[in-house]
Amino acid sequence: MTLKELVQNHTWKKVSAKFLEIYPEAEENIKGYEMVFERLKKMQPEETNFAIIITKETDEDDDYFEVSGLHKHPKTKEETYPQGIEFTPWTQWLGMDIYQESLDNFSEQEIVVHCLYEMTFVGFSEEEIQKVLKR
């Protein structure tokens, strides 16, 4: 199952309720997340060699969620480790399969929420994200 399929399977109303449950501090930016969600519904996915993996991590202060990409066909030792994907174009995010372990541990809506949160970590448009990347 790809991220695009998950986005297509759900409405913003249901996703936003789960979003505010998981990330209540995001309420002030909820319109930005909605704008991105609706834009993703209209975008065409691009095939990629990555799969999305989501894990729940714990540090000394609290729990957090890690969203990364895993190469489906790693060619080097480094490619066997999770990679940061926050600067990846959204069409590629949409084409990524969801790692089976993530499908087993999270609901579809939770996966969409965590991906949206990670995709927009530095901005609510791809142009903003690319400006941050260039800096």
N, C-alpha and C positions, 0 to 999 in steps of 0.2 A: 504494500500500500504506500502511495506517495503522499507528500504533504498536500499537493494539489487536490487529490481525492478527499483528504480529510477536510480541507477548506470547503470544497464543494458540498460535502455531506452535512454541513452545519450552518445554522443561521447566526448572525451577529448577536441576536438577543440571547441565545443560549451560551454562546462563547463569552459574551461580555459578563454574564452572571458568574461564570466560572473564573473569568479573569480577575474580577474584583474579590472573589473569594480567596484566590491564591496570592494576588498582588494588590492588596487594598490601597497601598500607597500610589498606585497608578491611576486612581480615580480622576485626578486633575488633568491627566492626558488621555482620558478614555476616548475622546473624539478623534485623536490622532491614531490610536489603535484601530478604531472603527474604519477610518479612511484607508488605512493600509489593508485591513481585512477585505474590504470591498474591492480594492484595487487588485488584490491577489486573485479574487474570484474571476476577474476578467483577463488575467495574464495567461499566456501559454507557457507551460513548463518546458524547460530545457533539459535534455538528458545529461546526466552527470555520473561520475564514478564514486560519488559519496552517498552514504546513508546517514540519516540523522539518528543520533543516540542521545537519550536524555537520562540523566542519573540524578538521584538525590544524594547530596553530599552533606557532611557535617564538619564544622570546624569548632574551635573552642567556644565560640559565641552562639552560633545557631545553625539551622539547616538552610541549605540553598540548593538550587537546581542548576545543573550543568548541561548545556546544550552544545553538542559538538558534532563534527562530521567524522565518519570512519570511511576510509577507502574500501570499496567493495573488492578490489583486486590489487592489493598492495604490491609494489615492486621493490620497495626498500624497507628496512627495519623501521625507519621513522614513520612510514606510511601505515604501520600497524597500530600506531597510537592515535587517540582522538585528536582532531585538529580543530582550531578555532575557525568558525565559519561566519562570524558576524558581519564581515565585509563582503561576503559572497553575494553576487547579483540575485535578486529575488526570483527570477525565472529559473535559476539553478536550484534554489531552495525548493521551489515547487516540484521540480523533477526528482528530488531526492526521495529514495525509499526510506521508510521508517524502520529502524533496526527492530527486529522481533522482540528483543528484551524490553524495549521501550513500549511496544504495543501491549506486552504482557503486564507491565507495571503501572501504566498510566491509561486513563480513558482517552478517547479520541479528542474530546474537547480540551483536556489538560495538555495534550501534545500540541494542539493548535495554539493554546495560550502561551506555553513555554517557547515555542518557535517565534510567535509574534513578538514576545518580550525580547528575545535575543536578536531578532532581525532589526529591531528598532532601537537597540541599545544606545546607538550614537546619533539617531535621527529618524524622522518619520518620512523621509523621502530618500531615494537612492542617490540623488544629487548631494544631499547633506552628508550622507554616509561617505561618498567618494571624496568630498572635501576634507573630512576628518582623516581619511586614509592617506591622502596626499600630504597632510601636515605631518 
